Amino acid sequence: MIHKRRRLFAKWRRTQCRHHRFAYNRLRNKIQRYIKDRKNQYNQFVLSKLNSLSTSRPNFWKTVKDLLGKRSYSNAPSIRGGTVHYDMTSKANIFNEHFTSISTAPDSILFKILPRFHMCTDLFIPPLSIEPLDVYHVLLSLNPNKSKGFDNLPNRLLKNCAQSLATPFSLLFNFILATSHFPTAWKLRQ
């Protein structure tokens, strides 16, 4: 059917005839309905297969893996009480409820303050310091053909101004490390 649709499209483009366009649109819509129906049938099959399994059975994850194939999905649905959960927050809540339900520690122990630990060594990690030369080399290594980040500064600008920007950036980074405060605007993503 898809080959026939392609031939009808090519024929319509060649002739610009309304009859060919009508035939093409009719076949295109039929194919789209067919694909949508097959996807719905597959989804219903997957849900019925997953709902028929108990989560405590060892073959549950084998079945999930078989259904997903060799591809790995980070957002695979969770099923609890016959309800499918796609939202990451609800999945996290399911895991939280599960682990708290199997916890053997009494609540009185969970809310106590931890005791002080004795130092096992006199060695300390020295404070991290970022040198302007290090920043300069990193700025020079930027790919100017990559897209700009959340700050809308193109890599070409950063690379061309590396010598001027190395010292202010190193001062800024050292200040962030000294105060242990990462700017909120830098935590945003697009």
N, C-alpha and C positions, 0 to 999 in steps of 0.2 A: 504494500500500500504506500509506503514511503517513497519508493521509486516512482510509482505512478504519480504521486503528488509532485515530485520534482519535475517529471516530464510535463505535467499539466502547467506548472508554474513557468517552465521554460517556453511552452507553447503560448501561454498567455502573454509573456513578455515580448515574444516575437511578433505576435499578431495583434495584440492590444484589443482583442475581441471580447465583448461583454459576456458572451456565452462561455468562453474558455475561463474567464475570471470567475464566473459563477460556479463552474464545475470545480475549479481549483479550490475556492472557498468552501464549498460543500465537502470536498474530500479532506481538506485541512481540518475543518471542524469535527468531522467524523473521527479522524486520527487522534485529535486532542481529547475527545470524549473517551475513546478507547484507551488511551494511555492513562487518563485520570481514573477510569474504572479499574484498570489493572493495578494501579498503585494502591487504590483503596482496598481492593481484594487482598493484595499482598500485606498491607498493614493490618487488616483484620486477621489474616492468617498468623502473622507474627504475634499479635496480641493474644489470640486464642491459644497459641502454643505456649507463650510465656505464662499466661494465666492458669493453664492447666498444670504447670509445674509448681512444686513447693520450693520455697527458697532454701529450705534446709536440705534438700536433696542434693547429692554431689553432682548430678548431671545438669543442674540448672545453668551453671556457668559454661559448661560444655555446649549446651544448647544455644545460649546467648552468643558464644563465640562462633558457632556454626552459622547462626543467622546473620551475624555481622560479616562473616567471611574473614579474610586475612587482614582486612583494613582495621585500623584501630580508631575508635571514636572516643573523644574525651567527654562527650555529652550523651553517653548511652542512657536510655531511660531507666528509671528505677520503678519497680512495681511493689506496692504495699497495699494490702487490703483490696486488691483488684483495681487499684487506681494507678495509672501511669504518671510518673513525675518526671517532667523534663526540666523544670526550674532547678538551678544549682542550689539555691537556698533551701528548697524543700528536700533535696537530696542530702544536703549537709545536716538538716534537722533529723532526717531518718537515721543517718549514721550516728548522730549524737544520741538519739533516743536508744538506739541499739547498744551502744557502748556503755551508756549509763545503766541500762537494764542488766547487763552482765557484769557490772563492776562488783567486786567483793569487798571493797573498802567501805567501812561505815562512814556515814556523813560527818561524824565528829572528827575523824582523822582528815577528811578532805579540806576542812576549813581552818585547820591549825596553821600557824605560821611555821615555816621551815626553820630548823635550827641553823645557827651559824656554822659554816664549814671552816675547818682549819686549813691554812695554806700548806700545801705539800711541797712547795718550792719557793725560793726567793726570786726566781726569774720572772720578769714582766715583759710584756710586749711593748716596745717603745712606741710613743705616739706616732701616728702616720703623718708624714709631711709630703706634700706634693710640690715638686720643684717646677719652676717655669719652663725649664728645658724639656721636662717630661710632657708638659701640656703642649709645648711647641711641636714636639715630634708626633703627638697624637693628632693635633690639628693638621699637620702636613700629610698625615696618612689618610685623611678623609677622602672619600670618593666624591669628586665634584658632580658626577652624573646622577647621584642618588637624590631622591626627593627631600624636600625640607621637612624638618620636624614640627612639633607642636608650637615651637617658638617662631615659626615662619622665617627662620634664618637659613638661607641656602648654604650648602656645604662649600660651594665655590667661594662665597664671601668669607667664611671662617678660615678656609685654607689660604686665601690670598692675604688675609690680615693676621695670619698666625703669629708673626713676630710681635705685633702690637697687642694682641689679645692674650698672649701666654702669661704675662705677669699678672694682669687683673684677674684672669681666670684662676690662676694658682692661688692668689690671695683669697678669692671667693671660696674655692674648694677647701682651703685650709681653715677658713673661718667656719664653714659648715661642719667640718670634722671636729673642730675645737668645741663648738657649741652643741654638737650632737642634735642639730635641728636641720632637717632637710626641708627646703621650701615647698610649701603646699602646691604651688603652681607647677613645680617640676614633677609632681606625682600624677598629674593629669595625663590622660591619653586621648587620642582622637578616636 
